């Protein structure tokens, strides 16, 4: 009996020693590294610069392109936050999620706007905002291929129903994610070992879930809200098994940016109580019908490198006038949102919104015909471009061309005259002639004897140029040239 007791005691010690070693091994695979800020740039410096630089990721909920328009939960939230601070917004896409906190602390962005789970390890490196929403982590698994024809009991037997069933199995997750931390804790809680296959930091959570649906990996872990909306598109997925309690999802700032953190928290606390916030959240996390419609579209940037049904046509004519086709596409979106039957109050028509007289001069017979419209519109852009041959900077020259396309060449010439009179540079659009085109909406300016062509609604060309270039910046993030 005594020998049996000693044997049992030895086995008991060895068993828990084994668990301890496995736990240590798991921790060693996922070391805790503390990031520290390399620069000092708080709210005052950001406001002086005039631009809020936001780090985010390219995914089906955070930031993407759909039918020529930039969209995403994080993107729409950031737009409203930047507007609240009276700042321009610059989106910086981080392709490798493992680098998010490093890029923030290195000063490549001011705020990390991606749905991060607040964890103790991460709190050592960044300052988290108040949480945006609560979620829990769930197991994502694939049902059998013939699951619709299976008896419910057989289907139930084919699936994992409790996290304990994962012991001695493998879960695929992105290294450095909160999910890897959760798997380590779960192994410890269950008194066993769950093997982990680490995936590239370049894979967003929705891309990993897609791999489960396609059978490339067996299991992964995801936040419940993302998992559910992905399961609406891939019914073969089961996302019903929880592996965590409720967790807080937040953005982050550098630890040495307390004023930006304070301003973000104040805005979040206020904005989350408004209807607008609920509309944005539901749009990306609860509206499964819209999600399915988007993901089935050819013009969804996560599926295809396409902006519109007219990409080939735009590329052909953009090359003819030596412009980046994505810039021409952005202009066409601004004009018509890629609707060839679009018509304005001023009787401009077609993809490039040609006026009747302009169309006649360009040999365009049917303004609603996409081929004629794009050919005529790009020819007109080239003609205007040639009128600004004294402007050597190509970007500035492009902006003068676009403004003229919008409001007319001679109104832009008037704005240049006004710029010269006020000591500004008449060959620079930014902060010079663009200010004068706005000034021409006031009687004291358009009645100036220098001005030949009178009043112009100056905010239109001003916004027109800015919005085209903002959209072009999004296009270059998503669409290869």
N, C-alpha and C positions, 0 to 999 in steps of 0.2 A: 504493500500500500504506500509505504514511504517512497519507494522507487518510482511508483506511478505518479505520486505527487510532484517529485523532483522533475520527472519527465514532462509533466503538464506545465510546471512552472517555467521550465526551460523553453518549451514551445511557446508559451504565452509571451515571454520576454522577446524571443526571436520574432514572433509575429508583429508585435508593436514596434520593435526595432526596424523591421522591414517596412512597415507603414511610414515610420519616421523618415527612413532613408528615401523612400519613394517621394514623400512630401518634399524633402530637401532637394531631390533631383528635379522635381517639377519646378521648384522655386529657382533653381540655378539656371534652368532653361529660359526662364523669364525674369532676368535680373531687373532690379529697380534702379533706374538711372535718374538723377535729379538734374533738370535743366535750369540754368540761371540766366537772367536777362543779360544780353551783351551790349545793349544800348539803353539810353534813357529817352523816351518819347511819350509824353503823357498828353492829356487833352489839349493843353494850351499850345503845344507844338503842332499838334494835328490841326487845330483850328487856324493856326498861322499859315500852315501849308495849304489848307483848304480842301484836303482830300483824306477821307477815311479809307485805309487800306485793309480789306477784309480777306482773310484766308478761309477758303472753303474747299469742298470737294465736288467732283463731277459725279453726280448720281441722280437717280430717278426721283429723289425727294429734295435734295439740297439745291442743285443748280444744273440746268440742262437747257437745251434748245428745242423748241417745238414749233413747227410751221413758221420758222423765221423769228420767233420771239423768245427771248431769254425768260426762263421760268424757274420755279423752285421755292420751297418753303423758306430756306435760309436766304435766298436771293430777295424774295419779296419783303421779308422782315428787315433785311439790311437796307433796302431801298427806303423804307419808312423811317428807320433809325437815322440814316444819313440825312434825310430831309428834315427830321426833327432837330438835328445838330447844325443844319444849314451847311452841309458839306457835300462835296462831290464824292461819289462812291467808286472805288477801284476794286474790282474783284480779282483776286489772285488764286488761281486753281492749283491746289497741291495734289499732284498725281500719286505720290506715294504717301499714304496716310501715316506711315511710321515717322514722317518728317514734320508733321503738323506743329508739334510743340517746339521743335528745334527752330523751325522757320519763324515762329512767333517770337521766341526769345532772341533770335538773331536780328530781329528788326525788319524782316521781309514783309510783315503785316502788323497792323495795330490790334486787331481783334481776331480771334479764332472762332469763326461762325460755322460750326459743325456740331451736330448733336452728340456731344460727348457725355458719357456716363461719369458722374462725379465719383472718383475713387480716392482713397488715401494716397496711393502712389502718385497719381496725377496732381493732387493738391500740393505735393512737394515741389512741383515744377511751374505751375501756373495758378492764377487767381481765377476761380470760377465765378461766373455771374449767378444771380438768383436763377433757379431752375425755370426752364421754359415749359416743360411738361413732365409728367410722370409716366414711366413705362415699366415693363418687366421683361426679363429675358426668357425666351422660349426655345425649345428644341425644334429645329426644322428638319423634317424627314420626308422621304418620298414614299407614297403608297405604292403597292404593286401595280404594274402596268395595266392589268385587267381589273382594277379595283371596282369599277362601276358594275361589273357582272358578278362580283364575289358576294357570297353570303356574309352578312354583317359580322358574324362570329369569326369567320376565317380572316376577314379584314382586320378585326380587332387583334387577333392573334399575330398578325403580320407586323404590327406596329409596336413601338416602344410607348409605354403608358406612364412610366415613372423613371426619373433620372437614375435610379439605382440600377436599372437595366443596362445602363451605359458602361458599367464597370467591366473592364477588360476589352472594351470596344474603342473605336477611334472616332474622334470628332475633329472636323477640319475648320480652323478659324484663322483669322489674320493675326499674325504675331504683334504683340504690343497693344492689342485691343482690350477693352474691358472684358470681352468674352474669354480671353485666355486667362485673365485673373479669376474669372468666375469658375472656369473649369478646374483650376488649381484648388480653389476653396471647396468646390463641390466634391472633388476627390477626397479631400481631407474630411469633410463632413460625413461622407458615406463610408469612410474607412477602407478605401480601396484605391484603384488606379484607373483613371480614364486616359487613354493614350491621346495625344494631340498631334495632328498634322498641321504645321504652320504654313499659311498661304502668303503670297506676295502682298506687300503693303499697297500695291497699286490697285488691288481689287476692292471695290466698294462692297458694302454689305449686300446690296441688291444683286450684284453680279455673282457673289458667292452663293446666294440663295438660288439663283438661276442654274448654277452648276449642280445643285442638289436635284432640282427638277429634271435636269437632263441626264441624271444618273452618273455624273462624273465624280461626285463625292457622296458619301453616305449620309453624314449628318453635319449640321453646323448649328451655331447659336446666333440668334438675332433679337433685336428689340421687337417687342410684340406688335407695335404699330406698323413697322416696316414689314415684318413677317406676314401680317394679315393682309396687307394690300398686295403683296407679291403673291400670296396664296389665292387671291381673287382672280389673278391672271393665270396662275398655274394651279388649277384645282387638284392636281395630283399630289400637291404638298399637304402635309399635316403639320400644323403649328400650334397644337393644343396643349403640349406638355410644358408647364412652367419649370424653369430651373433657377429662378431667383424671386425674391420679394420685389416690391415696387422700388424703382430706382429713379434718381433725379437726372434729367438731361439738361445740359447747360452749354453756354458758350464760355470763352475764357479770354483773359487779358494777361499781359505780363504782370508779374508781382510788383514791379516798380511803376505801374500806371494806375494809382489809386483813384485819380480824378476821372479817368475814362471808365473804370469799373463802377464808380459811384453814379456817373451819368447813365451808363447802360442799365444799371439796376433800377434807377428811378424811372427811366423810360419803359422798361419791361413791366414793372409793377403797374404803371398806368395803362400801357397798351394792352396788356393781357385782359383787362377788364372791359375792353371795347369789342363791339360786334366785328370790326374789321379783323381782329386777331382770330376769332372763331371761324370766320370765313376762310382765312388763309390756312389754318390748321386742317379744317375739314376738306378743303380743296385737295390737299396733298396726302392726307392720312386716312380720310374716311370716305372720300368719293371714289368708290371702286369702279363705277361705270366710266368716269372720266379717265381714270388710270388705264383701263383696258382699251379705251378708244385711242389714247395717246400711244401706248406701247405697240398697238397694231399699225400705227401710221408709218409710212415710209419716211416721213419728215420729222422723226423723233431722233435726236442726235445720239442717243445711247444705242440705237439699232443701226443707223445708217449715217453716212457723211453727206446728207442732203439737206438743203435749206428749203427748196420749193420745187414745184413740178417743172420749173423752167430753168433749172440749173445749167443744163447743156446749152441752151439758147443764150443764157447770160454769159457763160464762159466764152462762147464763140465770139460774141460782140465785144466783150470786155477785152479780150486779147487783141481784137482789131484796133481798139483805141489805146491799148497799152495801160489798162487799169486793172487792179486786182478785182477779180470777179465777185469776191465776197463784199467788196465796197459797193459795187454796182447793185448787187442783190440787196444790200442794206438800204440803198436809195430807193429801189423799186418797192421794197416793203413799206418805206415811209410814204411813198406816193399812193400805193394801191393795196397794200397787204397781199400782194400777189393775186388779186382778183382782176381778171382781164375785162370784166364788165363794170368795173368801178367808174362812177361818174361824180364829178364835183359840182358844187353850186355854180361855179364859173364856167361849166361845160367842158372842163378838161376830162378826158376819157382814156381808159385803157391802163395797162400795166404801168406805163411811164407817164400817164396823165397829160397827154399832149393836147394843146389847145388847137382849135380848128385851123387857124391861120398857120401856126407852126407846122402842123401835120401836112398841110398843103405844100408848104415850102420844102419839106423833107421828102415829099413823094409818098406819104402815107395815105392810102385810100381808105383803109378800114382801121380806125384807131383801136378797136376792140380785138383785133387780130394780134396775138402775142408776138408772132414773128415780125410783123410790120412795126409794132409798137417798140420792141426792144431795139430793132435795127434803127428806127428813126430817133428814138430817145438817146441812144449812145452816140449817134452821129451828131446830134445837137450838143451833147456834152463836149465832144471833141471840138466842135466849132467854137463854143464858149471858151474852152481851155486855150485855144489859139489866140483869143483876145487878151489873154493875160501873160503874154510871152515875157514881159519885163519882170515877172515874179519868179525868182530863181529857186526858191524852196518849193519842192513838189507838193508837200502836204498843204502849205498855205495856198498854193495855186489851186489845188483841188477844192479847198474850202471856198475860195472866191468863185470857182466854177459852179459849185453846188448852190451857193447863195443866189447866184445869177439865174440858175435853172429854176429856182423857187420863186423869186420875186422880180426878175428881169435884170438884164445887164446894166441898163442905164441907171437904175436905182442904186446899184452897187457902185457905179462910177460917181454918183452924187455923194455917196458915203465916203469914198476915197477923197473927194475934194474937201469935205468937212473935216476929215482926219488931218489933212495937210494944214488947214486953217488953224487947227487946234494943237499943232505940233506933234501929232502922232505919226506913226509909220504907215503910209498908205499901201505898202506892199505886204503888210502883215495883217491877217484876219483876226487872230486871237488877241483879245484885249485892246485892239486898235480899231480896225474898220468895223468889226462886229458891234462895238459900242456905238459907232456912228450910225449904223443901219437902224439900231434901236432908237437913236436920237431923232431920226427922220420921221418918227410918228408924232413929234411935238411941233406945234405951229411955229414957235420961235426958230426952229431949225429948218423945216421944209419951206418956210417963207424967206429964208436967207437968199439974197440975190445970187449967190453962187449956185444954188440948187435949181436945176432945170426941170426935173421930172416930179417935183412935189412930194406929196404924202406917200409913205409906205408903212404898212403895218409891220414895223421892224422886228417885233418879237417872233414873227413867223419864220423868216430866214435865219434868225439867231438860233431858235430852237431846232429848226430843220437841220442845220449843219451839225449842231451838237449831238442831236439824237441819232443821226446817221452814223457818226463816228463812235458813239457809245455802243450802238448795236454792232457795228463792225468789230469792235474790240471783243464782244461776245462771240461773234462768228469765228474770229481767229483762234479763240480758245478751243472751239469744238470741231471746226471744219478744216481739213488739210487743204492747202492751196492747190 
